Amino acid sequence: MTVQTSTMTSAPAGGQVGGPPGGKQKRKWPQRSHKLDVSHNNHPSQERLSAEASRGSAATTSKTQKWWRVRLFRGMINDVRRRAPYYWSDWKDAWDYRVVPSTVYMFCANILPALAFSLDMFSKTNETYGVNEVLLASVLASVVFSIFAAQVGYHERVLLPQASRNGLAQIDGFVFPKLCNEAHNQQPLVIVGVTGPITVFNYTVYDIVVPHGINYLSFMCWIGLWSLLMHWILAITNACNGLTYVTRFSCDIFGFYVAFIYLQKGVQVLTRQWGLAGETSAYLSITISLLVLIVGYLCGLVGNSNLFQRVIRKFIEDYGTPLTVVFFTGFVHIGLMRDVPLETLPTSRAFFPTQDRSWFVHFWDISVGEVFLAIPFAILLTILFYFDHNVSSLIAQGTEFPLRKPAGFHWDIFLLGLTTGVAGLLGIPFPNGLIPQAPFHTNSLCVTRQVADTGESGRAKGHVVRVVDHVVEQRASNLAQGLLTLIMMTGPLLIVLHLVPQGVLAGLFFIMGIQALEGNGITAKILYLCTDRELVQRSDPLRGAERRGAVWGFVGLELVGFGATFAITQTIAAIGFPVFILLLVPVRTWVLPKFFGREELALLDQPTASPFTMESVGGNFGEEVTMLPVVEEPSHRSGRNSPSSEGNGLGGAGLSGQGMLAAGGEGIHQRRMSNRDHGEDIELKSLRSGGKGKAGQ
């Protein structure tokens, strides 16, 4: 088998696979970097098929548009057009067991931190925002985004030459079945709710405007209305195309910051106990929070271990954290602990605001000057949401998840503006994409399988590892957890919420913060630098860095970015931290290439999401993708275009072309990256192999 520059050929009896007939050379790569090259042969209808594929995707246009020419509404129209014909299947695919534990887990992972944030805003905004306001914000966001959002993914008919029809495409090591024809897959919805950054924004605005006698809720309402207009302008002008420049560098820094916000809020909840309930209550709250952290974290470790039967492991992994919260809520009433007064979550009347007011904010109770004073605050809020929500979407659809189709970023930023304006009119916190809940949601929907762990020689090491077989991609889990949140606003369940000790909420903060740090790229690089060089796995991509100092320098820059962001949010200047976070993107795109080589940046920093996820915004900056034609094996799941449970890599399907390779063989992955700074192209090739295994829930 011979691997050519941009296609794969072999010479078995009967002709070639993937190359042009008659030995003709494949045409050169196009200069435009964000296109899917689908020209594998000279089939008579190839030009017509290529034209249809170009019309089907905004990222594969045949003409290079000037940057100053904005095609208004084009992004939103394409997002809706490609998803609408298959909207019903977004719900039918929810008929899967993984949706049940995912719903329960995300309900707890969303509502409990949000309630802890409500406790923070309750004390720092003079009880303006309480439990009901936060619950209603979560319900509003989950219902709107689960029903109308495009982040669940869309179906796109991509017509390719006959040689690659009914085949597979390999991108970043994942196998995408029937991508060349018609895929019936939807990506999981991003979880939307009340976040740590918006909590900081809310009480910072309160500290600025209230001392000047400004009506706080009316002012926040106008911030929401102005931000609605700005979000819609971003959506109409296709501003989400700027996500093409977002890489792991800025996402890891922001994720690192959010993780530390969770840890900080947990500490603040505990330190507040001394002034509220006394020393005994404070020490008991600390003990309870640490126990919640230990037990909840151990549940995750058991789920990824070889202990017990698989059914028991999965049950502990899926329901361990919710059951931990329930157990320790009752645990504090055992023995002498029942005599210790513990601070619990403050609640109010069912379906009523915390303060004595109506749900509709009197936005006219404010002067004209104050209306326009809200504009700069709305600009900062829009910048925060543009980055925070889209980064949540990117991380939830990261390259580590075998998701197959890009998402509708333009339409979702339009919906986010709508929920922001409605939240302002209702006097509730502004919801947006959640980190780390968004990637946790995707991870909870992953169906894994066990495969034999093989070394570089291809021989089994004698034990198995878990790999992701596929993701249950649907809308129902987000809607279900939102409706459960709505039920929590009823009187009896508010009484139950009032029983949850604040120490339990602090422990949950610690769990989510540590889990977010574990999955962060900065943490991975720090662990690599601290590991004995002789014990570093050969498969670690950082081993390929010629300069170890480059890794130190890159991590140092990431930590400086995190430290500056975190420091700003501890001052009155916290209102401007969204601008600083957004500046990380141009720093990575145009400044870092001056100090790091292109090969080093390829190892230290990667695209956040796969090329297909990024297709709706023009692809990843400086990256070109070519489709490799291979033949699909029969799927073991009828009615679903998904990878086989046995075969190669994460997708589990081998490459075969007229008997060339059998299942479980070697898959060839090629990615062409254009370095615009040097005007050169580099081509990355890797051989990925995998073993056979059994898929399981």
N, C-alpha and C positions, 0 to 999 in steps of 0.2 A: 504494500500500500504506500502510495506517495502522497504527501501533503504539499499542495502547491501554495502559492502566496495567499489566495483568498478563496479557494475551493478545495474539495476533496475528490480525488479520482482513484480509480482502481481499474485493473484490467482483467476482470474475469470474463469467461466466455459469455458473450451476449452483449457486450458494449460497456460503456462507461457509466459511472454514477456521479452525478453532481458536476460534471464538466461539459463543455460544449461539444456537440457531435462533430466528427470529422477532424478532431485534433485542433480545432481553432482555439486561439488564445482568448481567455476571458478579458473583457474590456476593463480598462483601468478603473480604479476606485474614483467615485465622484469627489470633487473638491469640497462640496458641502458636507460638514461633519455630522450633522444630525439627520441621517437618513438610514433607512434599512435597505441594504443592497440585496435585492431579490432576483438579480439576473444571473441564473445558473445555466441557462442554455439558450438556444436560438429557436425555441418553439414558435411556430407560425403565429400563434395568438399572443405572443409574449408582450408585444407593445400595447395591445388592448388591455391585457391583464394588468400591466404595470400602471397604465393610466387610471384604471378603476381603483387600484390600490392607493394611488396618490390622492384620488378624490375622497377616499374613505378615511384619510388621516391627515390632520393638520400638520403633522411632523414630517410628512413625506411629500410635500409639494414639489412640483417639478421646476418651479422658478424660485430663485433666491430673492426674497423680498428685502427692500431697503429697510434699515432699522427705524427710520423716521416715518415710515408708512404703516399706520395702525389700521388694521381691518377690524372695525368695531363689531362687537358681539360674536366674532368668529369663534373664539374659544368656547363660550357658553353654548353656542349653537351646535358645535361639533360634539361637545360633551353630552348634550341631551339627545342629539340625533343618533348617536351610536349606542346609547343605553336604552332608550325608550322602547324599541321593538321587543326587547327581552326582559322587560320589567317584571313580568309575572314569575319568571324562573328565579329571580332574586329571592322570592319567598318560598318557592318549592324546594330549593336546595337546603332550606333550614330543617328539613326532615332528617335529622341526624342527631345521634346521641350527644355529640360534642357540644351542641348548642345548649344543653341543659346545664352542665357544670360551668360552661363559659358565662351563662347568664347569671348564675348564682355568684360566681367569683367576681364578675365585673360589678354586680350590684353592690357587694360589700366593698370592693376596691374603689368604687366611685363615691358611694354615699358616706362612708365613714370618714375618709379624709376631708370631704366637703363639709361634713358636720364639724370637724375640728377647725377647718378654716372659718366656718361661721362663728365658732367660739372666739377666734382671733378678731374677726371683724366686729362681733358683738361688743367686745370690750374696748375696741379702738375707734369705733364710730358712734359711741353713745347709744348703743342698742338699735341703730338704724337697720342693720342687717342681722337677721337671726336665722334660726333653723328653717322656718317656712320659706323665707326668701331664697335660701340656698337650694332647698329641695325643689322649689318651683322652677328655678333656673335650670337645674339638671333635667327636670321633666320636659321643659320647653325645648332644650337643645336635643335631647335624645329622640323625642317624637318627630321634630322637624327633620333632623338629619337622617333618621332611620327610614323615613317615608320618602323624602324628596332628594336626598343627597346623591351625588355621583361618586363618592368615595367608595361605594360598594363595588365599584368597577363597572365596566360595560362590556358588551359583546361587540366585537368588531370583525367584520368580514374582510379578511386580508387575502386577496387572490394572488397566488404565486404560480410560477411556471409548473408545467405538468410533472417535471422530475421531482418536485418537492411536495406535491399534493398528497394528502393523507399521510404525511410524515411528521417528523419531530423537528423542533428547533432547539438548539442548545445555546443558552445565554448565561454567562457567569456560572457555568457548571450545572445549571438546572435544565431539566428536559421538559419541553412544553409540548404535550401531545396535541395534534390536530390544530396547532396554531395557524397552520397554513390555510386551513379551510374555514372552520367556523367553531369558535370555542364557546362553551356554555359555563363560564366561570365569572364569579363576581368577587371582588376583594372585600374583606371585612370592613365594616364602617369604623371610622375613627370615633373613639369615645369622646364626647363633648360634655363639658361641665365646668364647674368652678375650679380654678387653678390657683396655685401659689402666687405666680406673678400678678394675676388680677387682684388677688387679696392685697398685695403690697400696693398696687396702683390705687385701690379704693381708699384705704386709710391714709395714703399719702395725699390724695386730693382732699380728703377731709381735713387733714392738718393744715392745708394751704388755704382753703376757702372759708371754712367755718369761722376762724378768728376775725374775718372781715365782714361777718354778718350775712353771708350769702346762703340762701336756702340750698342745703346740700343735695337733697333728692331731685329738686328741679334742675340744679346745675348738672348732676349726673345724667338726668334725662336728656338734656341738650347735648352732652358729650356723646350719648348713644345715638341721637338723631344725626348729628354731624358725622359721626363715624359710619353710620348706615350709608350716608351719601358717598363717603369716601370709599367704602368697600365696594359699592356698586360701580364707582368710576374705575376702580382697579379691575373689577370683573369685566366691564364693558371694553376696556382698553387692552385686555389680555395681559395684564401686568404679572400674572403668575408665570409667564414665560421666564421671568427672572430666576425662577427656581432651578433653571438649568445650571446655575453657578453654585448652587448649594451643595456642599460635600460633607463628609463625615467630620471635617475639622470644626465647622461652626455648629453642627448638630451635637457633637460630643461635648463641646464646651457648654452649650445651652442645657443639654441633658445632665451634665455634671452639676451645673448650677441648680437645676430643679431638684436633683437628688439631695443636695445640701440644704435646700429650702425645707424639704420634708424633715430632715434630721433637725434643723434649727427649730422648726415649729414644734416638734416633739419635745425638745428641751425646754422651750418656752412654756408649753403646757404644764410641765412638771415644776418649773421654778415658780409658776404662778400659784402653786398649791400652798406655799408657805404663807402668803398673804391672805388666802381665802379660807383655809380650814385648819391651819396650824401645823406644827412640826410632825406630829404622829401621822396625820393624814398624808403629808408630803412624802415621808419615807415609805409608807405603804403604797402610795401611788408609783413611786420609783420602782419598788419591788414588783408590782403588778406589770408595769410597762416592760421591764426586763424579762419577766416570765413570758409575756405575750410575744416578745421578740424571739426568745429562744425556741418556744414551742412552734410558732409560725414558721420560723426559718428551718427548723428541723423537718417540718412537714414537706417543705420543698426539697430538702436533701433526700428524704426517703423516696419521694416520687422519681428521682433521678438515679436511684441506687438499684442494687440487685436484691434487696431485702424483700421478703414475703412474696406472695403470688402477685402477678401483674395486676389483677383486679383490685387487690388491696392497695397496692402502690398507687394506682391511678385514683382511687377514692381518696386516699390521704392527700395526694397532690391537688386534687380538684377542690375538695371541701375542707382541707385542713385549716386554712386561714379563717373562713367564716365560723367554723365550729370552735376555733380558739377564742374568738371574740365572744361567742355565746357562753362558753365555759367560764371564762374569767369574769364575765359580768355577774354570774352567779357565785363564783368562787369567793368573792369578797364578803359574802354573807355567811360564811362558814366560821364557826368557832368564835374566838375573841374578835375577829375582824369585823363582825357585824356591829360591834360597839364603836368602831372608828368611823367618824363622819367623813365620808368621801365626797368630793365635788363631782357632780355629774353634769351631763349635758343640759343646758337650759333650753326649755321649749316654751311654746306659746299655745294659743287656742288653735284648733284644727281649721285649716284653710284660711286663716286670718294673718295679716302682717304682724310683725313683732310689735311695732308701735301702733298707737291708736290712729289709724288712717285707713283710707280706702286703697285698693290695689292700683287704682289709676292715679298716677302722679299729676298734680296740678303744675304742669310745666310753664304755665303763664304767670306763676307767682315769682317772677324774676324780671329784672330790668333788661332793656335792650342791650346795654353795654355788657352785661353779664352773659347774655346769649352769645355774643361774639367772642367773649373771653373764653368760652368753652372750646373754641376752634383749635387752639394749640394743644389743649389736652386731648381733643379728639384725634388730632394728628398722631400724637404719641400712642394713643390706644390702637389706632389703625396699624401703625408700624409694629406694635407688639403682637397684634392678632395675625397680621400678615406673616410674620416670621414664626410665631409660636404655633399657630394652627397648621400651617403648611409643613413645618418641621415635624409636628406630631403625625401628620399624614405620611410623610416620607419615612419616618422611623417605623411606623406601623406597617409599611409596605417595603421594608428594607430587603437587601439582597439575601439575608439569611432565611427569608421566608419564600417558599416556592410559589409565588403568586405570578400569574401569567399575563395579566392585561393591565395597561396603565389606567389611571383614574382621572376623574374630572375635576381638576383643581379650580378651574375658572368658575364653574357652576357652584362649587361649594363655597368659594369666597363670597359669592353673591348671597347665598343662604346665610352665611355667617353675619353679613351686614344686616340682613333681615332680623335675625335673632337678637343682634345687638340693639337695634332700634326698639324692638318690642320689649326687651329687658329694661331699657331705659324708661319706657312708658309705664311699666309695671313696678318700677322701683326695686328691682332685684339685681344681683351681681351679673355682670356680662359673662356669658359662657363662651368657651372656645375649646379647641383640641387639648386633650389632657396628656401630659407626660408624667409618669411612665405608663399610665393606664392604657393608652392607645396601643403600644407594642405588646403590653400584657394581654390585651384582648386578642390580638392576632395569635400570640403564642398559645393562648388557651384553646384556640380553635384548631391547632395543629394536630393531625393524626400521625403518630410516629410508628416506626417499625424497627425491629432489631435485625442487624446485619452483622456478619462476621468481621471483626477488626483485622485488617490485613496490613502488613508492613510494605516497605518499598519494593520488596521482592515479589509481592502478590500472595505470599503465603499467610494463612490465618495465624493469628497470635494466640488462639485458644480461648478468646472471650468475645463477647458481642458488644456492640455500641448501638445507641439509639439515633436514628436519623428521621428527619421529617419526610413523611411520605406525601402528604398533601394537606391543604388547609380547607376547612369547611367554610366556604365563602358565601355569606348570606346577610340579610338585614335583620332577622328576627331577634337575635340576641340583644342588640342595642335597644330595640323597641321594648322588649320584655323587661329589661332592667330599668328602663325609664318608667314603665307603668308600675313596676314594683315600688319605685321611688314615689310615685304619686300616691300609692296606697299608704305609704308611710306618713303622709300628711293627715291621715284620719286620727280622730281622738284617741282610740285605744292604742294605736301603734306609736303615737307621740308619747304616751305614758311609758311604753316600753323603751323608747329612745332615751327618755329621761332617766332610766335606770342604768344606762351605760356609764361607768366611771370614766373620768377624764384620763386616768392613767392607762386604761385600755386603748383609748384613742391615741395617746402618745406612743404606746407600743406598736400600734398599726403604722404610725408615721415612720417609726424606725425600720419596720419590715420593708415598707415600700422604698424608703430611701436607700437601704442597703441593697435591695434587689436591683434598683436602678443603677447603683454604682457598679454592681457586678457585671451588668451587661454593657457598660460604657467602654468606648474605645480608649479613653485616657487610662482607665484602670488596667486594661489589658496591656498597654505599653509600659506602664509602671511595673507591673508584675514581670514582664519580660526583662526589663532592665535590672530588676532585683533578683532574678533567677540565676543560679550558677550556669555559666555558659556551657559547661559540659553536659548539663541536664536539660537544656532547651530542646524541645522536640524538633526533629529535622523538618517537619511539615510546617513549622511556624514561619509565615512569610517574612517576618522581620529579620530572620537569619540572612536574608538576601541583601540586606543593607550593607554596602561596602564600608560606610563610616558609622561606627556605633555612636559617635558624637552627633550625627544627624538625628538619631532617634532621641538622644537627650535634648537636643535643641528644639525639636518639634514638640516633645512633651512639655518642655519648659515654656514654650510660647502658649500652648494650650492652658497650662496652669496659670500663666499671667493673665490670659483672657478671662479665665474663670474668676481669679482673685479680684480683678478690676470690676467685673460685673457684680460679684457678691458684695464688694465694698461699697459700690455706689448705692445698692439697695438698702444699706444700713443708715443712709443719710437722707436728708430732705430732698437731695437730688435724685432720689430713687425714681421720681416721675419721668426722668429722662433716660433710664437704663435701656428702653427698647432701641434707642438710636445707637447706643454702643454695641448692642448685640447684632444689629443689622450691619454695622461696619465690619464685622468679622468676615462677611462674605467677600467684599472686594479685597480685603487684606489677603485672604487665601488665594484669590484668583490672580491678582497682579503683583503682590508684594513677595509672597513666599517663593515663587519661582526664581526670584533673583538670588536666593540664598540656598536653595535646594535644587539638586538635579531632577530632571523629569523622571528618571528611574526611581530615585529616592521618594519622590512624592507619590509615585504609583504604588509604593509599598506602604508608606506612612499614612496615606489618605486615599480613600476610595469614594466612588459615587455612593450616595445614601441609598438610592433605590435602583432597581434594575432598569435597563433601557426601555422595556415595554411599559413599566410604570411611568417613566418620564417622557413617554412619547407625546402625550398631550401638551407638554410644555416645550417641546422641541428637542428632547433628549438631554443627556448629560453633556456638559461643556467639554469639548475636545475629544469626544468619543464617537467612533463609528462602529456599527455592528453589522456583521454579515450573517445571513441565514445559511445553516448547513443542512442540506437535504438528507434525511434518513427516513427509514421506514418504521412505522409504529408497530409495536407488538400488540396483541389483543389485550384489552383492558380487563382487569378482574372486577371492575365495578360497572355494571351495566347502566346505561343511560347517563353516564358522566364522562366527560372528556378529561381523564386524569391518568397519571402515570401508573404503570403496572407495579404490583407489590414486589416483583422480583426483577432484578436487572441492575442497571448501571446507575451509580450515584444517587442523588436525592430523588430524581425522577423515577429511577428504577427501570428504565428502558434501555436496551442496548441498541447499538447502531447495526443496521444490516442493510446491505444493498445487493440484491440479487444473490443472496447467500454469502455475502462477503464477511459479515460478522454475526455471531450468534448472540443471544441474550447474555448479559453479564460480561460482554466484551468491553473494549476500550472506546470511550467517547472522546471526540476531538472538539476542543473548545478554542475558538479564536476570537480575539477582540482587537480591533484596530483603534489606536488612540492617536489623535493628531496633536502635536505640540505646536501651538500657534506662535509661541514665543520664538522658536528656532526655525519654524517653517519646515519641520521634519515630521515624519510619521514613524511610529514604532509599532510593531506587531507582536502581540503577546499570544503565545500558544501554550496550552497546557493539556496534558493527558490526565483524565480523571477516570478512575475505575471504582467499582463498588461490588459488593457481594450480594448474594441472594438472601432474602429474608422474608419474614411474614409480617404483613401489615396488621395493625391492631388499633383498637380504639384507645 
